Amino acid sequence: MMMGGQSWSSMPPVVKNLLILNVLMYLASFSFMQGFGVNFWHIFGLHYFQSDVFQPYQFVTYMFMHSQYDISHLVFNMFAVWMFGSTIEGVWGSKRFLIYYLITGFGAAILHYGIIAIDLFPLANQMQAMIDNPNVMDMVSFANNHEWGQYLHPDYLPQAQNFVDSVLPGLEINPNDQNLIRSATEFLTEYRASIMDAPNVVGASGSLFGILLAFGMMFPNVSLYMIFIPIPIKAKYFVTGYGLIELYSAFDSNPGDNVAHFAHLGGMLFGFIVIKIWQQSGVRWR
């Protein structure tokens, strides 16, 4: 995307500090991992609320973490925040822009984990009930109906096979065997924790999509020049098209793409709500 950006010296303060903070957190994450074995992605990334490692502060810190496996995640997000955010902060002022940035980041997380909770919340409660009150019939039913391939981390494959092939058949023969009951509950406890910990989200993409939405609403007829498209495209069409692509991708079942599409949509949705509230309140927003 190409448009009139700003130099470092003239960059608005919030955008400048967002860029600095995100880059510093990325560098610190690698430094602490290599030097001290401290996993910043695990500590500051946002976990599902039923995870043992979930902390409320992660709703803020996850926005400043980026994928450890793909530096383009950081580069693209920061480039777009600079290109579009600078213009918006210049119109709104630093305080309002920062509030909007954080709200859209919160909204991205809320929608993302709200969708995940549709599957994980009943699953977590079902497994916890079996842990608290072991019942052979419930465990056998769970093992037969559970989508192991969707949730099973390779590290837990041997334990899962032992649970299905040895522990459960043994319990069906002798449901009062305390050793087998202990083995079953230990596996379910560890497996539940691994599932709850797995959906860890990082990145500024939710806030970025909120920024894109705001830019499209504020400057709908500004032409954007895309590197991969030879003709200019108006901002309103670009934002609408991007949103539709994300909506399609969100419902296209491909868990391997490792992209939080509903988080992107959440950023746009909450951004739209905030702007509409400002419009109704008579607050100048453009």
Order of alpha helices (4+ residues) and beta strands (2+ residues): alpha-alpha-alpha-alpha-alpha-alpha-alpha-alpha-alpha-alpha-alpha-alpha-beta-beta-alpha-alpha
